[in-house]
Amino acid sequence: MRILLVKTSSLGDVIHNLPVASDLRRTFPEAVIDWCVEERLVDIPRLHPAVTQVLPVAIRRWRRHWGRPSTWREISAFRSRLRTQFYDIVLDTQGLLKSAAIARLARGRHCGYAAEAAREPLAARFYDATFVIPRHVHAVTRNRWLGAAAFDYPVDLPLDYGIQPPLIEDGPLAKDRVALLTATSRQDKLWPEGDWCALARALVQRGLTPVLPFGSAVERQRAERIAAAAQGALLPPALSLAQMASLIAGCRLAIGVDTGLSHLAAALKVPVIALYVSTEPELTGVFGSGFVRNLGRSGAPPLLAEVLAVAEHALR
């Protein structure tokens, strides 16, 4: 059996889809599983040993350069590559028009959410088989239930993200480190910088080392300010997603805002505390079989004292 998973973005959504690959591997040990994902996120499915081939797509970049001949050449090459292989089932767990259109390019039986369950109902028109999956459950569970419906296997398999981060060349990170994941895609999701500074100082006082990874230049500047406020905090170099997974996996605890990296920590079974400021955690919060806590909600961000109390519990 050959299977294509289509879950292209965002980082958190892609991580939420990893258990589907684990469920498929457990149910069909000999299956070949490919995955189509945005080019900037290819590191995530590549961490899963069940995924044979990762097919990068560049929808976001193509949209910015729609008029360039090079863009259309890339689109044509992507379409040709996608159609090279025949798939027994092409499963779109994203439920958007863009993901459904990508799935339709691949040869095989196309499966996805029914119109009443898809994030964009028109996406259902692209599938050969559709399934009604409840909306009121967590995104990880929805993905897994869709996989179970499409492939007819039990929905109660043990939760397993299945990813294995690469080893760090310089050896394992010291277990006194705490990853502070301060950056997110939206300004309204940010936890107050002053609270991050106070949290970092409190961790240092407890003999721990805050580590402040970053992506963009703005995120680096914020991380530098927080590190400067807590003597002993570490600022790593710019990292790829695979390197970020290794860094987080080597930490004793991760504390982050509503960002894909917080979900990555949960997938790696690192104790994680997620801080919600302007979004609701019920359906898309951190979710895993290890220590996971979602604090705060839209309009009611968690207080520093609450975060510290939960962190001390997690560290014990």
Protein Blocks (a to p, Z undefined) as FASTA:
>chain_A
ZZddddfbdfklmmmmmmmmmmmmmmmmmbccdddddfklmmmmmmpmklmbdcddffkm
mmmmmmpmklmmmmmmmmmmmmmpccfbacdfkopaklmmmmmmpgcddddddfklmmbl
mlmmmpmbdcdddfkbcfklmmmmmmmmmnopafkbccdehpacdddfkbpadfkbccdd
fbcfbfklpccfklmmmmmmmmmmnopacddddfbfmlmmmmmmmmmmmghiacdddddf
klmmmmmmmpmbdcddddfklmmmmmnopacddddfkbcfklmpccdfbdcddedjehia
cdfklmmmmmmmmmZZ
